[in-house]
Amino acid sequence: MSDFLLAIRRHGLRVGVTLVPLLFALLHATGTLHIGVIQTLDNIIYDARLRLTMPRTMDDRVVIVDIDEKSLAEIGRWPWSRDHVGTMLREILGRQGAAIVGFDVVFAEPDTSSGLAKLQQLAQTDLQGVQGFAEKVDSLRDRLDFDAAFARALSSQPVVLGYYFSSDRDGRRAGVLPQPVMNERSMAGRSARVTKWNGYGSNLAQFASAAPKAGFFNAITDDDGVVRSLPLIAEFEGRYYESLALAMFRHLLNSPVVEPGFPKDVVFARKYNNLESLILKADGQSIAIPVDDKAAALVPFRGNGGPSGGSFRYVPASDLVLGRLPEGNLKNRIVLVGTTAPGLLDLRVTPISEAYPGVETHANLISGMLDGKILVKPDYALGFEVVALIVSGLVLALGLPLLSASRAVLLSAFILVVLVGVNMWLYLGYGLALPLASSIVLAVLAFAMNMSFGYFVESRSKRELANLFGTYVPPELVDEMVKDPDSYSMKAENRELTVMFSDMRGFTKLSEKMDPVKLQDLLNRVFSRLSTIIRQQRGTIDKYMGDCVMAFWGAPVPANNHATLALLASMEMVHEITRINAEHKEIGLPEIGVGVGLNSGPMCVGDMGSDVRRSYTVIGDAVNLGSRLESLTRFYGVDIIVSEATRKQAEWSYWLELDRVRVKGKAEAVAIFSPLTKEESESQKSELRLWHQLLSAYRSQDWEQAELLLLNLERISAKKVLCSVYKERVAYRKSLPFDPSWDGTTDFETK
């Protein structure tokens, strides 16, 4: 009963720990506790999602007339003479036939380069004798007043001027504001979180009178300095003014009335009176443009910005001033006049680029309104975020403590996929930019804290398992066993395993020449390097016996590829001995060798021994055969001997068959092999073909053919020991009569 109560208490604690991230996420979502890293992550997610889903296609409906570096070099520094601007405007609307022109610049001061100044200079000269000079001055005055000429070019034309709002201590004001699109009465007593300003910089009165339609070109900069949205309306002294993009869009629709749209369903509204959309009404029809809680719209960027961005066509302003553009090239196009010149300071940091043309942000917004695709963070984003957090948080808090680590990963991954999937579905299908970072952080932290709590609790099981197996099993396998400790015990059982015996050659010679302490250090160093290889291949080291290492694969952690792992370890050990010999050569020590025997088969594995000393080991006939095979490596002159059973199970394709043998204590004969590398197999094709022919001739007692093949092999083979062994056998068997019962098996009576 006490264990049951302890389990209940532990589960409750784990649920409580997992709920902690939910609490902090809710505090952040509701604005009670601002967590900067979550907001930063939300911005990163939004920017990445925006870049990922951009259409990256050109909208040829909107053209940007660019006051670029080339135009400044040809026409002169900005601001240009109103004569040049008027010429450009007449070219755009007249010869080029554009539908509408919007200026992302402001004409707030008189033109100081006007021809009137030249006229005054002329008047100061001694021209009294010139007949009719006064009359000529009067006739030229109107032509030389560039501001007046520009005002005439604006008059009764589809032009939307630009201006800006400001907010400073003095509330400075310049120029003339256009008529507002809404006033306090339009709000019907409701309030809205619209951006408010106390100053402005607008166009000269004569321009504002000639072109009464105008829109502000302010942007909203987020806390990280990035422009992601543009306000559609702004409040100044209780009146509401429209942006440049909205003014141009309304002009294209024959200037419909603008009305505020408030949410009908206020369940998820942050503030009941908050603005939800701007409704354009005309001729019994209406268009709703969604806005966020600041009456702004997220910019639906089409792609990279600038003349080479591929989103909008850019035309150098100088080409229009100088009349170089073919006639009708801008026919029925929406034209925005702006600049990409760095010196004119209209490059902004956006999710797309750190130097994005400000004029193109308005172009993107106009394009989005034309397509009816305006991104928005709706007023009910808070409610959506809270619901998503509560649902996902409770599922994780209640579900994770009940699941294993692997299933906990799957549940957490499933929750993340659902959260991201729903968010993307609403974004792509409905243009809703809803918060996602808090939900992701919640899911990740809930999983991490659940696993951390489980780690501290389950570390006790790990210590118990380590105490049980740590003496015999590599720590890497102990870590794996801890994931399911109930599946492992020291109880003996029969399994299909692979055993390896590795003996160090030349050790006796070393021991005769070296100081015992140095010999011990050498032996420990060699064993450490070989043991590292065995562990890397997931082997369990059974014991060290003098200069011999015994290891096995497939227990206590099962491994279906135990034969392959044992073979790879053996081959790497041989290569490691080669590297050790190279080191010995440099310090004057004799070389050492290694002999490895591998066998696979059923073995009894478990904790065995006496009350005084016990060991997790393997026993059985298959183990004994592995030991016998190791002892045969010297006889056949190879480093590794593998039984037929291991060869069949190992995933390896290159072999040299050595013999068919019957070792002491075994009644059945076994074929034995030595592995080859791919390079050895390729380079020794002819030799291997002769070798297989020799084995066939030898086993069929065709001694003349065997002798001939041996003669050829001795000329080309590096396997001198093998050739010598079979040469002696052929000479001996040749003196005996033909034995029909003999199958070529060699009997070994020694261990």
Secondary structure, 3 states (H helix, E strand, C coil): CHHHHHHHHHHHHHHHHHHHHHHHHHHHHCCCCCCHHHHHHHHHHHHHHHHHHCCCCCCCCEEEEECCHHHHHHHCCCCCCHHHHHHHHHHHHHHCCCCEEEECCCCCCCCCCCHHHHHHHHHCCCCCCCCCHHHHHHHHHHHHCHHHHHHHHHCCCCEEEEEEEECCCCCCEECECCCCCEEHHHHCCCCCCCCECCEEECECHHHHHHCCCEEECCCEECCCCCEEEEECEEEECCEEEEEHHHHHHHHHCCCCEEEEECCCCCCCCCCCCCCCEEEEEECCEEEEEECCCCCEEECCCCCCCCCCCCCCEEEEHHHHHCCCCCCCCCCCCEEEEECCCHHHCCEECCCCCCCEEHHHHHHHHHHHHHHCCCEECCCCHHHHHHHHHHHHHHHHHHHHHHCCHHHHHHHHHHHHHHHHHHHHHHHHHHCECCCCHHHHHHHHHHHHHHHHHHHHHHHHHHHHHHHHHCCCCCHHHHHHHHCCHHHCCCCCEEEEEEEEEEEEECHHHHHHHCCHHHHHHHHHHHHHHHHHHHHHCCCEEEEEECCEEEEEECCCCCCCCHHHHHHHHHHHHHHHHHHHHHHHHHHCCCCCEEEEEEEEEEEEEEEEECCCCEEEEEECHHHHHHHHHHHHHHHHCCCEEEEHHHHHHCCCCCEEEEEEEECCCCCCCEEEEEECCHHHHHHCHHHHHHHHHHHHHHHCCCHHHHHHHHHHHHHHCCCHHHHHHHHHHHHHHHCCCCCCCCCCEEECCCC
